[in-house]
Amino acid sequence: MDNGFIQTPSRDQQDESRAKEETVKQVVHRFYCKVRQDKLLGPVFERFIGDKWDSHLARMCDFWSAILFHTARYKGNPMMAHLQVEEISPRHFDRWIELFVETVGEECEAALGARFVELAMRMRENLQRAVAQARG
């Protein structure tokens, strides 16, 4: 709706935005539930997150909202966070993407799911490259 000064979203746009944010929340929460139960990834995440899962999940929802919908809610440096994990290896990235793609397929409609996966694959490549370069 245009009131002459600023563009305000219609009720339909607001509902669509809320639905997308809810999907992000569902993906993030379901994915990390799988991660915590995973024999390879679970111990690594538990070591770094410990009892701070609520704040981690909220942060990851902000991260995905920011990169999917340009909300600017996320403040942080994912590259530095991953560089601190000494035991991270290509097999960890492989398992992460496997679980992530599976979860997105369960939770998202096709277009949003494709965008989620595209961004996750790009993120995986960048993080994996940075970790490899940092270790020489």
C-alpha positions as CSV (number, residue, x, y, z in Angstrom):
1,M,0.0,0.0,0.0
2,D,1.3,3.4,-0.9
3,N,0.3,6.3,1.4
4,G,2.3,8.9,-0.5
5,F,5.3,8.8,1.8
6,I,6.4,5.3,2.5
7,Q,5.6,1.9,1.0
8,T,4.0,-0.3,3.6
9,P,3.5,-4.0,3.0
10,S,0.0,-5.3,2.4
11,R,-1.5,-7.8,4.8
12,D,-0.8,-10.6,2.3
13,Q,2.9,-9.6,2.1
14,Q,3.1,-9.5,5.9
15,D,1.5,-13.0,6.1
16,E,3.9,-14.3,3.5
17,S,6.8,-12.9,5.3
18,R,5.7,-14.4,8.6
19,A,5.2,-17.8,6.8
20,K,8.7,-17.6,5.4
21,E,10.2,-16.8,8.7
22,E,8.3,-19.7,10.3
23,T,9.7,-22.0,7.7
24,V,13.3,-20.8,8.4
25,K,12.6,-21.5,12.1
26,Q,11.3,-25.0,11.3
27,V,14.3,-25.8,9.1
28,V,16.8,-24.5,11.6
29,H,15.3,-26.3,14.6
30,R,14.7,-29.6,12.8
31,F,18.2,-29.5,11.3
32,Y,20.0,-28.9,14.6
33,C,17.9,-31.6,16.2
34,K,19.4,-34.0,13.6
35,V,22.8,-32.5,14.1
36,R,22.7,-33.1,17.9
37,Q,21.8,-36.8,17.3
38,D,24.4,-37.3,14.6
39,K,27.4,-39.5,15.6
40,L,29.8,-37.3,13.6
41,L,28.5,-33.8,14.1
42,G,26.8,-34.0,17.5
43,P,29.9,-34.2,19.6
44,V,31.6,-31.3,17.8
45,F,28.5,-29.0,18.2
46,E,28.1,-30.1,21.8
47,R,31.7,-29.1,22.6
48,F,31.3,-25.7,21.1
49,I,27.7,-24.9,22.0
50,G,27.3,-26.7,25.3
51,D,24.2,-25.4,27.1
52,K,23.7,-22.4,24.8
53,W,21.5,-24.1,22.2
54,D,18.6,-21.7,22.6
55,S,20.8,-18.7,21.7
56,H,22.5,-20.7,18.9
57,L,19.2,-21.6,17.3
58,A,18.0,-18.0,17.5
59,R,21.3,-16.8,16.0
60,M,21.0,-19.4,13.1
61,C,17.4,-18.3,12.5
62,D,18.7,-14.7,12.2
63,F,21.5,-15.9,9.9
64,W,19.3,-17.7,7.5
65,S,16.7,-14.9,7.6
66,A,19.5,-12.4,6.7
67,I,20.9,-14.3,3.8
68,L,17.5,-15.5,2.4
69,F,15.4,-12.4,2.9
70,H,18.1,-9.6,3.4
71,T,16.7,-8.8,6.9
72,A,20.1,-7.7,8.3
73,R,19.2,-9.5,11.6
74,Y,22.4,-11.5,11.8
75,K,25.5,-10.0,13.3
76,G,28.5,-12.2,13.4
77,N,31.3,-13.8,11.5
78,P,30.6,-17.5,10.5
79,M,34.0,-17.8,9.0
80,M,35.8,-17.1,12.2
81,A,33.5,-19.4,14.2
82,H,34.3,-22.3,11.9
83,L,38.0,-21.6,11.9
84,Q,38.0,-22.2,15.7
85,V,36.9,-25.8,15.3
86,E,40.1,-27.7,15.0
87,E,38.6,-31.1,14.2
88,I,36.5,-29.8,11.3
89,S,37.2,-31.7,8.1
90,P,35.7,-32.3,4.7
91,R,33.7,-35.2,6.1
92,H,32.1,-32.9,8.6
93,F,31.1,-30.5,5.8
94,D,29.8,-33.5,3.7
95,R,27.6,-34.7,6.6
96,W,26.4,-31.2,7.4
97,I,25.2,-30.6,3.8
98,E,23.6,-34.0,3.7
99,L,21.5,-33.4,6.8
100,F,20.8,-29.8,5.7
101,V,19.5,-30.8,2.2
102,E,17.4,-33.6,3.7
103,T,15.8,-31.2,6.2
104,V,15.2,-28.5,3.7
105,G,13.5,-31.1,1.5
106,E,11.2,-32.0,4.4
107,E,10.3,-28.5,5.4
108,C,10.3,-26.2,2.4
109,E,8.3,-25.6,-0.8
110,A,10.4,-26.0,-3.9
111,A,11.5,-22.5,-4.7
112,L,12.5,-21.6,-1.1
113,G,14.1,-25.0,-0.7
114,A,16.2,-24.5,-3.8
115,R,17.4,-21.1,-2.6
116,F,18.2,-22.6,0.8
117,V,20.2,-25.4,-0.7
118,E,22.0,-23.1,-3.2
119,L,23.1,-20.8,-0.4
120,A,24.1,-23.7,1.9
121,M,26.2,-25.2,-0.9
122,R,28.0,-21.9,-1.5
123,M,28.5,-21.4,2.2
124,R,29.9,-24.9,2.5
125,E,32.4,-24.3,-0.3
126,N,33.6,-21.0,1.2
127,L,33.9,-22.4,4.7
128,Q,35.7,-25.5,3.6
129,R,38.1,-23.5,1.4
130,A,38.9,-21.1,4.3
131,V,39.5,-24.0,6.7
132,A,41.8,-25.7,4.3
133,Q,43.7,-22.5,3.6
134,A,44.0,-21.7,7.3
135,R,45.6,-25.1,7.9
136,G,48.0,-24.8,5.0
